[in-house]
């Protein structure tokens, strides 16, 4: 037998899912993350999950890994010391940055501007210029000066080097030569050149993105090497694919060269998996809700395709890297509740994390959290064990919430409900950002909820947004890991174009796209993807002439040649612009950048479809429990999800328990088990 495995490292848990290629059976497991050394948690999870699945590490065929190493490095500023080589006279590019300050209104007053990731003392300007817009050499490269500056940076102790020269997106010859000189003078230093990382105009974003790549690179190389060595020592010959921020995959070798593409590695997998499941159900338009222990990630899927963005933001830093368009808020099961001096209640963004965790974990945590509130209200019934193995300390949870009740002069139930109301509103606001604020009506979308805590809160959110059906997939606590199994190998190739629809013909645009397609083909072949598995998507970053609000518009390359392609691109752009901003302009369309996404199909998992059976779910009912809804306790059925079968209907109020999550079904709602073992929750017909 052969198996494929997906592993996702989160802030609290490391999630693992194993897929048996012969029986199509899925086995899930969760272990506590090990923040001090994430690879330890990964290996622990892989060993436990393979044993649980009745196999061994040596029997794995494919391994898909999502990691938070780069995210944490950027948030905590624990990356490597980067040396920056740039064009003389432009050494302050990272300090000049962009005129941006955080919200809300007057947020700039309290802003502590972060230092650039490449210090000015480690930045060197060199002679040599490429002109614009022709990309011709204006001043030759001073190679002796380059060698001198490289030696000085190496002697100063930099751990990696970034080369970002002015106008290199038009002509990369100088950057490539500098890289060759660095290989002569400091062969042990990892080097990235901006013309390969971001071959587009915008010197600040191009430089920042390339510096981030080198800031993360030494540690990512060490991390992936250690993981490869540990897997090899365990007898694994499986090919490891690392999940990119856009939900695609790349080899471990490619990830070591381009770690900037891993900044949102984990969250992307959940969105891809949710899109796969919803599309299979015939609900192609959904919002996704991924609530974990520390934060909640939300996204929008339209026509079965997750939205993507070219501007990735981690903390204060916004850089150019293709990623699934995810909005994150500090709302998780471990989010801490506090009463402010004003008497108002605040929940998050601080989290209890994995150690010590919420009070109910029984690991020494004392501060009240969202998970403790769910325990107090009975939404996590006594039969539930954390991760399927850890008993919850219910008395500790009640004592923690009691501190909030005492400060607010309320009952412990009212305090717990207030905590849930606030965290739900925080998530509601995040969902509005990806829907209402972008011109979409959430009532036109379903909702897919996952993550360890998502299914407990999703029914309340679906109700307030009127987003139905609410879909809770099987194994929701490991949905990101499942999403990895559904991903394809992919990468993006781009170039700056800067032509208007009045000055260029469709076949000229098609020719440039075909050139990028050739680059994508070469990369897919280097990743071991056979030519018959290649697929390509074409896009143009469009804007009104002399404006800078860009939208990525999909292109039918064949139509570009028939004379109507450019007109269709403009019509599509104006429709999207009007939807999001409420107006369009009588102005030429400018194509700022061209992009090609090269994909290679990997069959990591297959969704099994079953026949629908009896609606009676009594065989899965394991008891009843008093659960607090609408300011009073309701007698609620407790159901074991592993005993539910397709066609079963679970009337609310009810709690459905599983090893990795707990599903809350509110009064006046009901859940139906569909052909793919999803729980589909809707309002009862009597509503």
C-alpha positions in Angstrom: 0.0 0.0 0.0 1.1 3.6 -0.6 0.0 6.6 1.2 0.2 10.4 0.8 0.5 12.7 3.8 -0.2 16.4 4.5 1.2 18.2 7.6 0.3 21.7 8.7 2.2 23.5 11.5 -0.1 25.9 13.4 0.4 28.1 16.4 -1.2 25.6 18.8 -1.4 22.3 16.9 0.5 20.5 14.2 -2.2 18.8 12.0 -1.5 15.7 10.0 -3.7 13.8 7.5 -2.9 10.5 5.7 -4.6 9.3 2.5 -4.5 5.7 1.5 -4.3 5.5 -2.3 -5.8 2.0 -2.4 -8.8 2.3 0.0 -9.2 6.2 -0.3 -9.4 6.2 3.5 -8.4 9.4 5.4 -6.7 9.2 8.8 -6.2 12.4 10.8 -4.1 13.3 13.8 -3.2 16.3 15.9 -0.1 16.9 18.1 0.9 20.0 20.0 3.2 22.3 18.0 6.8 22.8 19.2 7.5 26.5 18.6 11.1 26.2 19.8 11.8 23.7 16.9 8.8 23.2 14.5 10.5 20.2 12.8 10.1 18.3 16.1 6.4 18.7 16.1 6.3 17.7 12.4 8.2 14.5 12.9 6.1 13.6 16.0 2.9 14.2 14.0 4.1 12.2 11.0 5.1 9.3 13.2 1.8 9.2 15.2 -0.4 9.7 12.1 1.3 6.9 10.0 1.1 4.5 13.0 -2.6 5.4 13.4 -3.2 4.8 9.7 -1.5 1.3 9.9 1.5 2.3 7.8 5.0 3.6 8.2 7.0 6.6 7.2 8.8 4.4 4.7 5.5 3.7 2.9 4.7 7.3 2.1 4.6 8.2 -1.5 4.1 12.0 -1.4 4.5 14.4 1.5 2.9 17.9 1.5 4.1 20.4 4.1 2.8 23.8 5.0 5.0 25.8 7.4 4.8 29.0 9.5 8.6 29.3 9.7 8.7 32.4 7.4 5.6 34.0 8.9 6.9 33.7 12.4 10.3 35.0 11.4 8.8 38.2 9.9 6.5 38.8 12.8 9.2 38.1 15.5 12.0 39.6 13.4 14.3 36.6 14.0 15.6 36.1 10.5 19.2 36.4 9.2 21.4 39.4 8.8 21.0 40.5 5.2 23.5 42.5 3.1 22.0 44.6 0.4 23.8 45.6 -2.8 22.0 48.3 -4.8 22.7 51.1 -7.3 24.9 53.9 -5.9 22.7 56.8 -4.7 19.8 54.5 -3.9 21.0 53.0 -0.6 18.0 54.5 1.3 15.4 52.7 -0.7 14.1 50.6 2.2 14.0 53.6 4.5 12.1 55.7 2.0 9.5 52.9 1.6 5.9 54.0 0.9 3.7 56.7 2.5 1.6 54.3 4.6 0.4 54.3 8.2 -1.8 51.9 10.1 -5.5 52.4 10.9 -7.7 53.3 12.5 -7.8 57.1 12.3 -4.7 58.7 13.7 -3.2 55.2 14.1 0.1 56.8 12.9 0.4 58.5 16.3 1.2 55.3 18.0 3.1 53.6 15.1 6.5 52.3 15.9 8.0 52.0 12.4 9.9 48.8 12.0 13.6 49.0 11.0 14.4 47.7 7.5 15.3 44.0 7.4 18.6 45.0 5.7 20.4 47.6 7.9 21.8 50.7 6.3 25.3 49.7 7.7 25.0 46.5 5.6 23.9 48.3 2.5 26.4 49.1 -0.3 25.9 51.2 -3.5 27.8 50.2 -6.6 28.4 52.0 -9.9 26.7 50.9 -13.1 23.3 51.9 -14.5 20.6 50.5 -16.8 18.4 53.1 -18.4 14.6 53.2 -18.6 12.4 52.4 -20.6 14.8 50.8 -23.1 16.8 48.7 -20.6 20.1 49.6 -22.2 23.4 49.9 -20.3 24.0 53.6 -19.4 27.1 53.1 -17.2 29.1 49.9 -17.1 29.4 47.8 -14.0 32.5 48.5 -11.9 33.5 44.9 -11.1 36.4 45.8 -8.9 34.1 47.9 -6.8 31.6 45.1 -6.6 34.3 42.6 -5.4 35.5 45.1 -2.7 32.0 45.7 -1.4 31.2 42.0 -1.3 34.3 41.2 0.7 33.5 44.0 3.1 30.0 42.7 3.7 31.2 39.1 4.1 33.9 40.3 6.6 31.2 42.3 8.5 29.3 39.0 9.1 26.2 39.1 6.9 24.5 35.8 6.5 23.0 36.3 3.1 23.1 38.8 0.2 20.4 40.6 -1.8 21.2 42.3 -5.1 18.6 44.8 -6.2 19.7 47.3 -8.9 17.7 50.1 -10.5 15.8 49.1 -13.6 17.0 45.5 -13.4 13.5 44.4 -14.3 14.2 45.7 -17.8 17.6 44.2 -18.1 19.0 41.7 -15.6 22.6 41.6 -17.0 24.2 43.6 -14.2 22.5 41.7 -11.4 23.5 38.4 -12.9 27.1 39.5 -13.2 27.1 40.7 -9.6 25.8 37.3 -8.5 28.7 35.7 -10.4 31.2 38.0 -8.7 29.7 37.1 -5.3 30.1 33.4 -6.0 33.8 34.1 -6.5 34.3 36.3 -3.4 31.9 34.7 -0.9 30.7 31.3 -2.3 29.1 30.2 1.0 26.6 33.1 1.2 23.0 32.6 -0.2 22.3 35.2 -2.8 19.1 36.4 -4.4 18.7 38.9 -7.3 15.6 41.0 -7.6 15.2 40.4 -11.4 14.4 36.7 -10.6 12.3 37.2 -7.4 10.2 40.1 -8.7 10.9 41.0 -12.3 8.6 44.0 -12.2 8.8 47.8 -11.8 8.5 49.3 -8.3 12.0 49.5 -6.9 10.9 49.6 -3.2 8.6 46.6 -3.4 11.1 44.7 -5.6 13.9 45.3 -3.1 11.9 44.6 0.0 10.6 41.3 -1.4 14.0 40.2 -2.4 15.5 41.2 1.0 12.7 39.2 2.7 13.6 36.2 0.6 17.2 36.4 1.9 16.1 37.3 5.4 14.3 33.9 5.7 16.6 31.9 3.4 19.3 30.6 5.8 16.8 29.4 8.4 14.5 27.9 5.8 17.4 26.0 4.3 18.4 24.7 7.8 14.8 23.8 8.7 14.1 21.9 5.4 17.5 20.2 5.5 16.8 19.0 9.1 13.3 17.8 8.1 14.7 15.9 5.0 17.4 14.3 7.2 14.9 13.2 9.8 12.5 11.7 7.2 15.4 9.9 5.5 16.6 8.5 8.8 13.0 7.2 9.3 13.3 5.4 6.0 11.2 7.7 3.9 11.9 8.1 0.2 8.8 10.3 -0.3 9.1 13.4 -2.4 8.4 16.4 -0.1 6.4 19.3 -1.6 6.2 22.5 0.3 3.0 24.6 0.1 3.2 28.1 -1.3 1.3 31.1 -0.2 -0.9 30.9 -3.3 -2.0 27.3 -2.4 0.3 25.6 -5.0 3.2 23.4 -4.3 6.9 23.4 -5.0 9.8 21.1 -4.3 11.9 21.4 -1.1 14.8 22.6 -3.3 12.7 25.4 -4.9 11.4 26.4 -1.4 15.0 26.9 -0.2 15.6 29.2 -3.1 12.3 31.2 -2.8 11.2 31.1 0.8 9.4 34.5 0.4 6.7 32.4 -1.4 6.0 30.6 1.9 4.9 33.6 3.9 1.2 32.4 4.0 1.9 28.8 3.4 -0.5 27.4 6.1 -3.7 29.5 5.6 -3.6 28.9 1.8 -4.1 25.1 2.2 -7.4 25.5 4.1 -8.9 27.8 1.4 -7.8 25.4 -1.4 -9.3 22.4 0.4 -12.5 24.3 1.2 -12.8 25.4 -2.4 -12.3 21.8 -3.6 -15.0 20.4 -1.3 -17.5 23.2 -2.0 -17.0 22.9 -5.7 -17.5 19.2 -5.6 -20.8 19.8 -3.7 -22.0 22.2 -6.4 -21.6 25.3 -4.3 -18.9 27.2 -6.2 -19.3 30.5 -4.4 -18.4 30.3 -0.7 -16.8 32.3 2.1 -14.2 30.3 4.1 -13.7 30.5 7.9 -10.6 29.0 9.4 -10.5 29.5 13.2 -7.6 28.0 15.0 -6.1 28.5 18.4 -4.5 31.8 17.8 -6.2 33.5 14.8 -8.9 33.3 12.2 -8.3 33.4 8.5 -11.2 34.2 6.1 -11.3 34.3 2.4 -13.7 34.4 -0.6 -14.0 31.7 -3.3 -15.8 32.6 -6.5 -16.7 30.1 -9.3 -14.7 27.5 -7.4 -11.5 29.5 -7.4 -9.9 31.1 -4.4 -9.2 34.8 -4.7 -5.5 35.7 -4.9 -3.5 38.8 -4.4 -0.1 40.1 -5.5 0.4 42.1 -2.3 1.2 39.9 0.7 1.2 41.5 4.1 2.8 40.1 7.3 2.8 42.5 10.2 3.6 46.0 8.9 5.4 44.8 5.8 3.6 44.5 2.5 5.5 42.9 -0.3 5.0 41.4 -3.8 4.3 37.7 -3.6 1.3 35.9 -5.0 -0.9 34.5 -2.2 -4.4 33.4 -1.5 -6.3 36.5 -0.6 -6.8 35.9 3.2 -7.8 38.4 5.8 -6.6 37.5 9.3 -7.8 38.6 12.7 -6.6 37.8 16.2 -9.6 35.7 17.1 -8.9 32.1 18.0 -9.8 29.5 20.6 -6.9 30.7 22.7 -7.7 34.4 22.5 -7.6 36.0 25.9 -10.6 38.0 27.3 -9.9 41.1 29.5 -12.0 43.8 31.0 -10.6 47.2 30.2 -10.3 50.2 32.5 -13.4 51.6 30.8 -15.4 48.5 31.8 -15.6 47.2 28.2 -14.7 43.7 27.3 -11.9 42.9 24.9 -11.2 39.5 23.3 -7.8 39.0 21.6 -5.5 39.6 19.8 -3.3 38.2 22.6 -3.5 34.4 22.8 -2.6 31.8 25.3 -1.0 29.7 22.5 0.0 26.1 23.0 1.9 26.6 26.2 0.2 27.0 28.7 -2.9 27.3 26.5 -6.5 28.0 27.8 -7.2 27.3 31.5 -9.3 24.2 30.4 -6.1 22.6 29.0 -5.0 22.0 32.6 -1.4 23.1 31.8 -1.2 26.0 34.1 -3.1 28.6 32.1 -5.2 30.9 34.2 -6.4 33.7 31.9 -10.0 33.3 30.4 -10.1 32.4 26.8 -12.7 31.7 24.1 -12.2 28.0 24.5 -12.9 28.3 28.2 -16.1 30.2 27.4 -17.3 27.4 25.1 -16.6 24.9 27.8 -18.6 26.9 30.4 -21.6 27.2 28.1 -21.6 23.4 27.4 -20.7 23.8 23.7 -17.7 21.5 24.4 -19.5 18.7 26.2 -17.9 16.5 28.9 -17.3 13.6 26.5 -14.9 15.7 24.4 -11.1 15.3 24.7 -8.7 17.8 23.3 -7.2 16.4 20.1 -9.0 13.2 20.9 -6.7 12.4 23.9 -6.5 15.2 26.5 -9.2 15.6 29.1 -10.4 19.2 29.7 -10.3 20.8 33.1 -13.9 22.2 33.2 -13.6 23.6 36.7 -10.5 25.6 35.7 -12.4 27.0 32.7 -15.3 28.1 35.0 -12.9 29.7 37.5 -11.2 31.6 34.6 -14.5 32.9 33.2 -15.7 33.8 36.7 -13.0 36.5 36.9 -14.7 38.2 34.0 -18.1 37.7 35.5 -16.9 39.3 38.8 -15.5 42.3 37.1 -18.7 42.8 35.0 -21.1 41.9 37.9 -22.8 39.3 35.8 -23.4 35.5 35.9 -20.6 33.3 34.6 -22.9 32.3 31.7 -23.5 35.9 30.7 -19.7 36.6 30.8 -19.0 33.5 28.7 -21.7 34.5 26.2 -20.3 38.1 26.0 -16.9 36.6 25.1 -18.4 34.6 22.3 -20.4 37.5 21.0 -17.3 39.7 20.8 -15.1 37.1 19.1 -17.9 36.3 16.7 -18.3 40.0 15.8 -14.5 40.2 15.2 -14.8 37.4 12.7 -17.9 38.9 11.2 -15.9 42.1 10.5 -13.2 40.1 8.8 -15.7 38.3 6.6 -17.2 41.7 5.6 -13.7 42.8 4.5 -13.4 40.0 1.9 -17.1 40.3 0.8 -19.0 43.5 1.3 -16.0 45.8 1.1 -15.2 44.3 -2.3 -18.6 44.5 -3.8 -19.9 41.1 -2.9 -23.2 40.3 -1.1 -22.5 37.5 1.5 -26.1 36.3 1.1 -25.0 35.0 -2.4 -22.4 32.8 -0.8 -22.3 29.7 1.3 -19.9 29.4 4.2 -17.3 26.6 4.7 -16.0 26.5 8.3 -13.0 24.5 9.5 -10.1 24.8 11.9 -10.2 23.4 15.4 -12.6 26.1 16.6 -14.4 27.2 13.4 -17.3 24.7 13.6 -18.2 25.9 17.1 -18.8 29.5 15.9 -19.8 29.1 12.3 -23.5 28.6 12.8 -23.8 32.0 14.6 -21.8 33.7 11.8 -23.9 32.1 9.0 -27.0 33.2 10.7 -26.0 36.9 11.0 -24.7 37.0 7.4 -27.4 34.8 6.0 -24.7 32.8 4.2 -26.1 29.3 3.6 -25.5 26.5 3.2 -23.0 26.2 6.1 -20.6 23.4 5.2 -18.5 21.6 7.9 -16.2 19.2 6.0 -15.0 15.9 7.5 -11.8 16.5 9.5 -12.4 20.2 9.8 -9.6 20.6 12.4 -7.0 19.4 9.8 -8.5 21.1 6.7 -5.3 23.0 5.8 -3.5 19.7 5.8 -6.3 18.2 3.6 -6.0 21.2 1.3 -2.3 20.4 0.7 -3.3 17.0 -0.7 -5.6 18.7 -3.3 -3.0 21.2 -4.4 -1.0 21.3 -7.7 2.6 22.1 -8.3 2.6 25.7 -9.5 4.6 28.9 -9.9 4.1 32.4 -11.4 6.2 34.0 -14.1 5.7 37.7 -14.8 7.1 40.8 -16.6 6.4 44.5 -16.7 4.6 45.5 -19.9 3.3 49.1 -19.5 1.3 49.5 -22.8 -2.2 50.8 -23.3 -4.9 49.1 -25.3 -4.7 51.9 -27.8 -1.0 51.4 -28.5 -0.7 47.6 -28.8 -2.3 44.7 -30.7 -3.6 41.5 -29.2 -1.1 39.3 -31.0 1.8 41.3 -29.5 0.5 40.7 -26.0 0.0 37.0 -26.8 3.7 36.7 -28.0 4.9 38.0 -24.6 2.6 35.6 -22.8 4.0 32.7 -24.8 7.5 33.7 -23.8 6.5 33.6 -20.2 4.7 30.3 -20.8 8.1 28.9 -22.0 9.7 29.9 -18.7 6.8 28.2 -16.8 7.3 25.0 -18.9 11.0 24.9 -18.1 10.3 25.3 -14.4 7.6 22.6 -14.3 10.0 20.2 -16.1 12.7 21.0 -13.5 10.2 20.1 -10.8 9.7 16.7 -12.3 6.2 17.3 -13.8 5.6 15.5 -17.0 4.6 17.6 -20.0 1.2 16.0 -20.3 0.4 17.2 -16.8 1.1 20.9 -17.6 -1.6 23.6 -17.5 -1.3 27.3 -17.8 -3.3 30.4 -16.8 -2.8 33.8 -18.3 -3.4 37.2 -16.6 -2.9 40.9 -17.1 -2.5 43.4 -14.3 -4.7 46.2 -15.6 -5.4 49.8 -14.6 -6.7 53.0 -16.0 -4.0 55.0 -17.8 -2.0 57.1 -15.2 -3.9 55.4 -12.3 -2.3 52.8 -9.9 -5.3 50.7 -8.8 -4.6 47.4 -10.5 -6.7 44.4 -11.0 -5.5 41.0 -12.3 -7.7 40.0 -15.3 -7.7 36.5 -16.7 -6.9 36.2 -20.4 -8.0 33.8 -23.1 -4.7 33.8 -25.1 -6.5 32.4 -28.2 -8.9 35.4 -28.3 -6.0 37.9 -28.2 -5.3 37.0 -31.8 -8.8 37.4 -33.2 -9.0 41.1 -32.5 -11.5 40.9 -29.7 -9.3 39.8 -26.9 -8.2 43.3 -25.7 -11.7 44.6 -25.8 -12.9 41.7 -23.6 -10.0 42.4 -21.1 -11.1 46.0 -20.8 -14.8 45.0 -20.4 -13.9 42.6 -17.7 -11.7 45.1 -15.9 -14.4 47.8 -16.0 -17.0 45.4 -14.7 -14.7 44.4 -11.7 -13.7 48.1 -11.1 -17.4 49.2 -11.0 -18.3 46.3 -8.7 -15.6 47.1 -6.2 -15.4 50.9 -6.4 -18.8 51.8 -7.8 -17.6 53.7 -10.9 -15.7 53.4 -14.1 -13.7 55.9 -16.2 -13.6 57.0 -19.8 -9.9 56.4 -20.1 -7.5 54.0 -21.9 -6.7 50.7 -20.3 -3.0 50.1 -19.4 -1.5 46.7 -19.0 1.1 47.1 -16.3 2.3 43.5 -15.9 1.7 40.2 -17.7 1.6 36.9 -15.7 1.5 33.2 -16.5 0.7 30.6 -13.8 2.3 27.2 -14.7 0.5 24.3 -13.0 1.4 20.6 -12.8 -1.3 18.3 -11.6 -0.7 16.0 -8.6 -3.4 13.5 -7.6 -2.8 13.6 -3.9 -6.3 12.7 -2.7 -9.7 11.6 -4.2 -13.1 12.6 -2.7 -15.3 9.5 -2.3 -19.1 9.9 -3.0 -21.6 7.7 -1.1 -25.2 6.9 -1.6 -27.7 8.8 0.6 -29.4 6.7 3.3 -32.0 7.1 6.1 -32.5 10.5 7.6 -32.8 9.0 11.1 -29.6 9.9 13.0 -30.5 8.3 16.3 -27.9 5.6 15.9 -25.2 8.3 16.2 -26.8 10.0 19.3 -24.7 9.3 22.3 -26.5 11.4 24.9 -27.8 14.8 25.8 -26.3 17.9 27.5 -27.5 21.3 28.7 -26.1 23.9 26.3 -26.5 27.6 26.7 -28.2 29.4 23.8 -30.2 32.7 23.7 -29.8 33.4 27.4 -31.0 30.1 28.6 -30.0 26.4 28.7 -31.4 24.0 26.1 -31.5 20.3 26.2 -29.3 19.4 23.2 -28.5 16.1 21.6 -24.9 14.9 21.5 -23.9 13.1 18.3 -20.8 11.1 17.4 -19.8 12.2 13.9 -18.0 9.0 13.2 -21.3 7.2 13.5 -23.3 9.5 11.2 -23.9 8.3 7.7 -24.9 10.1 4.4 -28.5 11.2 4.5 -28.7 11.5 8.3 -30.4 14.7 9.6 -29.4 16.1 13.0 -32.0 18.6 14.4 -30.8 21.5 16.5 -29.9 22.4 19.1 -27.2 19.8 19.0 -23.5 19.2 19.4 -21.6 16.9 16.9 -18.3 15.7 18.3 -15.2 14.3 16.6 -11.6 13.8 17.5 -10.4 17.1 15.9 -13.4 19.5 16.3 -16.8 20.1 17.8 -19.7 21.3 15.7 -22.4 23.5 17.3 -25.9 23.4 15.7 -28.1 26.2 17.0 -31.8 26.0 17.8 -34.1 26.2 14.7 -31.3 24.8 12.5 -30.6 21.3 11.2 -27.6 19.5 9.8 -27.7 17.0 6.9 -24.9 14.6 6.1 -24.2 14.8 2.4 -22.7 12.3 -0.1 -19.2 13.4 0.8 -19.7 13.2 4.6 -19.9 17.0 5.0 -22.3 18.4 7.5 -24.6 20.8 5.7 -26.3 23.2 8.1 -29.4 25.2 7.1 -32.3 26.9 9.0 -35.0 24.5 9.8 -38.0 24.5 7.4 -40.2 25.7 10.3 -38.1 28.9 10.4 
